[in-house]
């Protein structure tokens, strides 16, 4: 297993993994819950719920990266996320926060405001200054694989071997970032479910999640309410939490360390029950 990971006042020793990353979208247009947490009162209420549900990390995002979405100007993203992060740290000082952004200025200001982790869908490719920010703050970084960008990623994504290509990409990014001064132990990987992948690609990734152990880094998946689940159960995003739980249990069996979900409680309860039945 990996060395313990320090996150603020918490130490993740991996004994109780997978850990749950609760999603807080302070956006008007996210695919599942856009507009629900735009004002401070609703955002803080949601954080309180996520923490009570058992989230170990709160992932704050100010730009929707759903398929075909347009980028948000830096100043607008800052206006959305920085006041919320400051308020979370004031209201819930022990909360561990990740900032979901690929913009270095947003990451820098978020870390100054109290965020602990950077979650970058571009694996620090879209903004070259992001490497410097992550290195200088010494914070953990989640690097994700994506083919294209959110605007174009679902326009005919193509791979010869999707799992092999994602692993090669992540391996090269890890090596590059380590050379740039980011500690190996601070890197978390994400294969990017739904980011430049078809239904078939997503299934291949899920069925081969255990193969990512070769990279010797903690693995996160963000599967919650995504379209591939909708294709399986034929339901809209708001009714996909049951399907999300099914994927969470499957991911646990495959050795995933972080599960990024909208509804932490039902996923955590299902997993606790599942683990109990296996272990007893």
C-alpha positions in Angstrom: 0.0 0.0 0.0 1.0 3.7 -0.3 2.6 5.8 2.4 0.1 7.8 4.5 -1.1 11.0 2.8 -1.4 14.1 5.0 -4.4 16.3 4.2 -4.7 19.2 6.6 -5.4 17.8 10.0 -6.3 14.4 8.5 -4.0 11.5 7.6 -5.2 9.0 5.1 -3.6 5.7 6.0 -5.6 3.7 3.4 -6.9 1.3 5.9 -10.5 2.6 5.4 -10.3 3.2 1.7 -12.0 3.8 -0.6 -12.5 7.3 0.7 -15.4 9.4 -0.5 -15.1 12.7 -2.4 -18.4 14.6 -2.2 -19.2 16.8 -5.2 -20.1 20.5 -4.7 -20.8 22.2 -8.0 -21.1 25.9 -7.7 -22.1 26.2 -11.3 -25.4 27.1 -13.2 -24.9 24.3 -15.8 -23.4 21.1 -14.4 -25.1 18.1 -16.0 -26.7 16.7 -12.8 -27.1 19.5 -10.2 -26.4 22.8 -12.1 -27.8 25.8 -10.3 -28.7 24.1 -7.0 -25.8 25.4 -4.9 -25.1 28.8 -6.5 -25.8 30.9 -3.3 -23.7 30.7 -0.2 -26.5 29.4 2.0 -27.4 26.4 -0.2 -23.7 25.6 -0.8 -22.9 25.5 2.9 -26.0 23.5 3.6 -24.8 21.0 1.0 -21.3 20.8 2.5 -22.8 20.1 5.9 -24.9 17.3 4.4 -21.9 15.8 2.6 -19.8 15.9 5.8 -22.6 14.3 7.8 -23.0 11.7 5.1 -19.3 10.8 5.6 -17.4 12.6 2.9 -13.7 12.7 3.6 -13.1 15.3 0.9 -15.3 18.1 -0.6 -14.6 18.7 -4.2 -15.5 22.3 -5.2 -15.9 23.1 -8.9 -16.8 26.4 -10.5 -16.8 25.3 -14.1 -18.9 22.6 -15.7 -16.9 20.2 -17.7 -19.8 18.2 -19.1 -19.6 17.2 -22.8 -19.8 20.2 -25.2 -19.5 22.8 -22.4 -17.8 26.1 -23.0 -15.0 27.3 -20.8 -15.7 29.8 -18.0 -13.6 33.0 -17.7 -11.0 32.9 -15.0 -12.5 35.8 -13.1 -16.0 34.2 -13.1 -14.6 30.9 -11.8 -12.8 32.8 -9.0 -16.0 34.6 -8.0 -17.8 31.3 -7.8 -15.3 29.2 -5.8 -13.1 31.4 -3.6 -15.9 32.8 -1.4 -17.3 29.3 -1.0 -14.0 27.8 0.0 -13.4 30.6 2.5 -16.8 30.1 4.0 -16.4 26.3 4.2 -13.1 26.7 6.1 -14.7 29.2 8.4 -17.8 27.1 9.1 -16.2 23.6 8.9 -12.5 24.2 9.8 -11.6 20.4 9.7 -13.1 20.0 6.2 -10.7 18.8 3.5 -11.3 20.6 0.2 -10.2 19.8 -3.3 -10.4 22.5 -6.0 -11.6 21.1 -9.3 -9.9 23.4 -11.8 -7.3 23.4 -14.6 -6.5 27.1 -14.2 -3.4 27.9 -12.2 -4.7 31.2 -10.8 -7.9 29.6 -9.5 -5.9 26.7 -8.0 -3.5 29.2 -6.3 -6.2 31.4 -4.8 -8.2 28.3 -3.7 -5.1 26.9 -1.9 -4.5 30.2 -0.3 -8.2 30.2 0.8 -7.8 26.8 2.5 -8.1 24.1 -0.2 -5.9 21.1 0.3 -5.9 19.3 -3.1 -5.9 20.3 -6.7 -8.1 18.2 -9.0 -7.1 18.9 -12.6 -9.0 17.2 -15.5 -6.1 18.2 -17.9 -3.4 16.5 -15.8 -1.7 19.9 -15.6 -1.5 20.3 -19.4 -3.9 23.2 -20.2 -2.2 25.7 -18.0 1.6 25.3 -17.8 1.8 27.5 -14.6 -0.3 24.9 -12.7 2.8 22.7 -12.2 4.5 25.6 -10.4 1.5 26.2 -8.2 1.2 22.6 -7.2 4.9 22.2 -6.6 5.2 25.4 -4.5 2.2 24.6 -2.3 3.3 21.0 -1.9 -0.2 19.8 -2.2 -1.6 16.5 -3.5 -2.7 16.6 -7.2 -5.3 14.5 -9.0 -4.3 14.0 -12.6 -7.0 12.8 -15.0 -6.9 11.4 -18.5 -9.0 13.2 -21.1 -9.0 12.9 -24.9 -9.5 16.4 -26.3 -11.3 19.0 -24.1 -14.8 19.3 -22.7 -16.1 21.0 -25.8 -14.8 18.4 -28.2 -14.1 15.2 -26.1 -17.3 13.4 -27.0 -16.9 14.0 -30.8 -15.9 10.5 -31.9 -13.4 9.5 -29.2 -11.1 6.8 -30.7 -8.5 4.4 -29.2 -6.7 1.3 -30.4 -6.5 0.1 -26.8 -8.2 2.5 -24.4 -6.9 1.0 -21.1 -3.3 0.7 -22.4 -3.3 4.2 -23.8 -4.7 5.8 -20.6 -2.1 3.9 -18.5 0.7 5.1 -20.9 -0.6 8.7 -20.7 -0.7 8.7 -16.9 2.7 7.0 -16.6 4.3 9.7 -18.8 2.5 12.5 -16.9 3.7 11.1 -13.5 7.3 10.9 -14.8 7.1 14.4 -16.2 5.6 15.9 -13.1 8.2 14.2 -10.8 10.9 15.6 -13.0 9.3 19.1 -12.5 9.6 18.7 -8.7 6.2 17.3 -7.8 6.6 14.5 -5.3 5.6 11.1 -6.6 3.7 10.4 -3.3 1.5 13.5 -3.9 0.1 12.3 -7.2 -3.4 10.6 -7.5 -4.6 9.3 -10.8 -8.0 9.3 -12.5 -8.7 7.4 -15.8 -11.4 10.0 -16.7 -14.6 8.1 -17.0 -16.8 9.9 -19.5 -14.1 12.3 -20.6 -13.5 11.5 -24.3 -14.8 8.0 -24.0 -17.7 6.0 -25.5 -20.0 3.7 -23.5 -17.7 0.8 -24.5 -14.6 2.6 -23.5 -16.0 3.3 -20.1 -16.9 -0.3 -19.6 -13.4 -1.4 -20.6 -11.9 1.0 -18.1 -14.1 -0.2 -15.3 -13.5 -3.8 -16.0 -9.7 -3.2 -15.9 -9.4 -0.7 -13.0 -7.2 -3.2 -11.1 -4.6 -3.0 -13.9 -3.9 0.7 -12.9 -2.2 -0.7 -9.8 0.9 -1.0 -12.1 1.3 2.7 -11.7 1.6 2.4 -7.9 -0.5 5.5 -7.3 -3.9 5.9 -5.5 -6.7 5.7 -8.0 -9.9 7.9 -8.1 -12.9 7.4 -10.3 -15.6 10.0 -11.0 -18.6 7.9 -12.2 -21.5 9.4 -10.3 -24.7 9.8 -12.4 -22.8 9.7 -15.7 -24.3 8.9 -19.0 -23.0 5.3 -19.3 -25.0 4.5 -16.1 -28.0 6.1 -17.8 -27.5 3.8 -20.8 -27.5 0.8 -18.5 -30.6 1.6 -16.4 -32.3 4.0 -18.9 -32.8 6.8 -16.3 -32.0 10.6 -16.3 -29.1 11.9 -14.1 -31.3 12.7 -11.1 -32.3 9.0 -10.9 -28.9 7.4 -11.4 -27.8 7.2 -7.7 -28.7 3.5 -7.5 -26.6 2.8 -10.6 -23.8 4.9 -9.1 -23.8 2.6 -6.0 -23.5 -0.4 -8.3 -20.4 1.0 -9.9 -18.9 2.0 -6.5 -19.2 -1.5 -5.2 -17.6 -2.9 -8.4 -14.8 -0.3 -8.1 -14.2 -1.3 -4.5 -13.6 -4.9 -5.7 -11.1 -3.5 -8.2 -9.1 -1.8 -5.6 -10.0 1.9 -6.1 -9.0 4.3 -3.3 -11.3 7.3 -4.0 -14.9 7.4 -5.1 -16.2 10.8 -6.3 -20.0 10.9 -5.9 -22.9 13.2 -5.5 -24.7 11.2 -2.7 -22.1 10.0 -0.2 -24.5 8.4 2.3 -26.1 5.7 0.1 -22.7 4.8 -1.5 -21.0 4.6 1.9 -23.8 2.6 3.6 -23.9 0.2 0.7 -20.1 -0.2 0.7 -20.0 -0.7 4.5 -22.6 -3.4 4.3 -21.0 -5.1 1.3 -17.6 -5.1 3.0 -19.1 -6.5 6.2 -20.7 -9.4 4.3 -17.5 -10.2 2.5 -15.3 -10.0 5.7 -17.5 -11.8 8.2 
